[in-house]
């Protein structure tokens, strides 16, 4: 079973995403901020990371840099409400950039593209 690290500050979105992606057959581990994301990436070795950008303690961009420094091959999807970060060259290290939506079809399709079906 493929492991996805879901990094989302908002607890309700984190719960929704975890439930929806679990129904797709993925094993979901969660983190609520960048520090926790870096720690869990080092402990759990996920197959893919879905990362929010705007978080307390450590931004998603900074977290991505720290994670990719040790785990260069983990695909990362930036999933954020802010389209403005797409122009930030630091976000270019991610494999995909998705604007949050109540319809998770685009996110699910991108996950399948990057790591395949379970």
C-alpha positions as CSV (number, residue, x, y, z in Angstrom):
1,X,0.0,0.0,0.0
2,X,1.4,3.4,-1.0
3,X,2.0,5.9,1.8
4,X,1.1,9.5,1.4
5,X,2.3,12.2,3.8
6,X,-0.5,14.8,4.0
7,X,0.7,18.2,5.4
8,X,-2.2,20.5,6.1
9,X,-2.6,23.1,8.9
10,X,-6.4,23.2,8.9
11,X,-7.6,20.2,10.9
12,X,-10.9,19.9,9.0
13,X,-9.2,19.9,5.6
14,X,-6.7,17.4,6.9
15,X,-9.5,15.1,8.0
16,X,-11.4,15.5,4.8
17,X,-8.3,14.8,2.6
18,X,-7.3,11.9,4.8
19,X,-10.7,10.3,4.5
20,X,-11.0,10.9,0.7
21,X,-7.5,9.6,0.0
22,X,-7.9,6.6,2.3
23,X,-11.0,5.6,0.3
24,X,-8.7,5.6,-2.8
25,X,-6.6,2.9,-1.1
26,X,-3.7,4.9,0.2
27,X,-2.2,4.8,3.6
28,X,-2.3,8.4,4.9
29,X,-0.1,9.8,7.5
30,X,-0.6,13.5,8.5
31,X,1.3,16.4,9.7
32,X,0.0,19.8,10.8
33,X,3.1,21.9,10.2
34,X,6.4,22.0,8.4
35,X,8.4,20.7,11.4
36,X,6.2,17.7,11.8
37,X,6.3,17.1,8.0
38,X,10.1,17.0,8.0
39,X,10.2,14.6,11.0
40,X,7.6,12.3,9.5
41,X,9.2,12.2,6.1
42,X,12.4,11.1,7.8
43,X,10.6,8.4,9.9
44,X,8.0,7.1,7.5
45,X,9.6,7.4,4.1
46,X,6.3,8.2,2.2
47,X,5.8,7.4,-1.5
48,X,4.4,10.9,-2.0
49,X,3.9,14.2,-0.1
50,X,0.9,16.6,-0.4
51,X,2.1,19.9,1.1
52,X,0.3,23.1,2.0
53,X,2.4,26.2,1.8
54,X,1.0,28.6,4.3
55,X,1.6,27.1,7.8
56,X,3.0,28.2,11.1
57,X,6.4,27.3,12.5
58,X,7.9,26.4,9.1
59,X,6.4,27.1,5.7
60,X,5.7,24.5,3.1
61,X,8.4,25.8,0.9
62,X,11.0,25.6,3.6
63,X,9.8,22.1,4.5
64,X,10.1,21.0,0.9
65,X,13.7,22.1,0.7
66,X,14.6,20.2,3.9
67,X,12.8,17.1,2.8
68,X,14.3,17.1,-0.7
69,X,17.7,17.6,0.8
70,X,17.5,14.1,2.2
71,X,14.9,12.4,0.0
72,X,15.4,13.7,-3.5
73,X,13.1,11.1,-5.2
74,X,9.9,11.7,-3.2
75,X,7.3,13.3,-5.4
76,X,5.8,16.4,-3.8
77,X,2.5,18.0,-4.7
78,X,2.0,21.6,-3.5
79,X,-1.7,21.9,-2.6
80,X,-2.5,25.5,-1.6
81,X,-5.2,28.1,-1.8
82,X,-2.7,30.7,-3.1
83,X,-1.9,30.8,-6.8
84,X,0.7,33.5,-6.2
85,X,3.3,31.0,-4.9
86,X,3.3,29.3,-8.3
87,X,5.6,32.0,-9.6
88,X,8.0,31.6,-6.6
89,X,11.0,29.7,-8.0
90,X,11.3,27.8,-4.7
91,X,8.0,26.1,-5.5
92,X,9.4,24.8,-8.8
93,X,11.1,21.9,-6.9
94,X,7.7,20.3,-6.4
95,X,6.4,17.9,-9.0
96,X,2.9,19.5,-9.2
97,X,1.1,22.7,-8.0
98,X,-2.6,22.4,-7.4
99,X,-5.0,25.1,-6.2
100,X,-7.2,23.8,-3.4
101,X,-10.8,23.0,-4.4
102,X,-13.7,21.3,-2.8
103,X,-13.5,18.8,-5.7
104,X,-10.5,16.6,-5.1
105,X,-10.5,15.1,-8.6
106,X,-7.4,17.0,-9.8
107,X,-5.4,16.1,-6.7
108,X,-6.4,12.4,-6.9
109,X,-5.6,12.3,-10.6
110,X,-2.2,13.9,-10.0
111,X,-1.4,11.4,-7.2
112,X,-2.3,8.5,-9.5
113,X,0.0,10.0,-12.2
114,X,2.9,10.4,-9.8
115,X,2.8,7.2,-7.8
116,X,0.2,5.0,-9.5
117,X,-2.7,3.1,-8.1
118,X,-2.3,1.2,-4.9
